[in-house]
Amino acid sequence: MIGKGEAKALVNSIRLDGLPLKDEDASGWQHVASCISYSLRRQQITARWRNFAAEVGAPVTENHAATIDAAQRMIAAADAAIILARHKAQAR
């Protein structure tokens, strides 16, 4: 746990467009909150993908574009398999 002085120093180190934020800059702090929320969500999604990828043998890489492409291909393949299975079931 960090102390009050350390917390204040961390808050004071936050910059928006290179400038320190003022306490009364509500829209600036809202933007900072959005950035933090985005970062946390990205970490959560990355962790979920890594767990899922390990279960199904999908690639895990630090190249996020390649990971997204691989996920899209896997989803498309799963969708195609579902459609094929439905068509086969209807043909019976």
C-alpha positions in Angstrom: 0.0 0.0 0.0 1.2 3.5 -0.8 1.1 6.5 1.6 -0.8 9.7 1.1 2.3 11.6 -0.1 3.2 8.9 -2.6 -0.4 8.9 -3.9 -0.4 12.6 -4.3 2.9 12.5 -6.2 1.4 9.8 -8.5 -1.7 11.9 -9.2 0.4 15.0 -9.7 2.5 13.1 -12.3 -0.5 12.5 -14.6 -0.3 14.6 -17.7 -2.8 15.3 -20.4 -1.3 16.6 -23.7 1.9 17.1 -21.8 0.5 19.4 -19.2 -0.4 18.6 -15.5 -4.2 18.4 -14.8 -5.8 20.8 -12.5 -8.2 19.6 -9.8 -11.1 21.5 -11.3 -10.6 20.1 -14.9 -13.5 17.7 -14.8 -13.3 16.8 -18.5 -9.6 16.1 -18.3 -10.0 13.8 -15.3 -12.9 12.1 -17.1 -10.5 11.5 -20.1 -7.9 10.1 -17.7 -10.6 7.8 -16.1 -11.6 6.6 -19.6 -7.9 5.8 -20.5 -7.5 3.9 -17.3 -10.8 2.0 -17.9 -9.6 1.2 -21.4 -6.3 -0.1 -20.2 -7.9 -2.3 -17.5 -10.4 -3.7 -20.1 -7.6 -4.4 -22.5 -5.7 -6.3 -19.8 -8.9 -8.3 -19.0 -9.5 -9.2 -22.6 -5.9 -10.2 -23.1 -6.0 -12.5 -20.1 -9.3 -14.0 -21.2 -7.9 -14.6 -24.7 -4.7 -16.2 -23.4 -6.8 -18.6 -21.3 -9.1 -19.4 -24.2 -6.2 -19.8 -26.6 -4.5 -22.3 -24.3 -7.7 -24.3 -24.1 -8.2 -24.5 -27.9 -4.6 -24.4 -29.0 -4.8 -20.9 -30.6 -1.8 -18.8 -31.0 -0.7 -16.4 -28.3 1.5 -13.5 -29.4 2.5 -10.0 -28.4 1.6 -8.9 -31.9 -1.9 -7.8 -31.2 -2.9 -7.4 -34.8 -1.9 -11.0 -35.5 -3.7 -12.2 -32.5 -6.9 -10.4 -33.6 -6.5 -11.8 -37.1 -6.1 -15.3 -35.7 -9.2 -14.8 -33.4 -11.2 -13.6 -36.4 -10.2 -16.6 -38.5 -11.1 -19.0 -35.6 -14.5 -17.4 -35.2 -15.1 -17.6 -38.9 -14.1 -21.2 -39.0 -16.4 -21.9 -36.0 -19.3 -20.1 -37.7 -18.7 -22.1 -40.9 -18.7 -25.3 -38.9 -22.0 -24.4 -37.2 -23.6 -23.5 -40.5 -22.4 -26.8 -42.1 -23.7 -28.8 -39.2 -27.1 -27.1 -39.4 -27.3 -27.8 -43.1 -26.4 -31.4 -42.6 -29.0 -31.7 -39.8 -31.7 -30.2 -42.1 -30.8 -32.4 -45.0 -31.7 -35.5 -42.9 
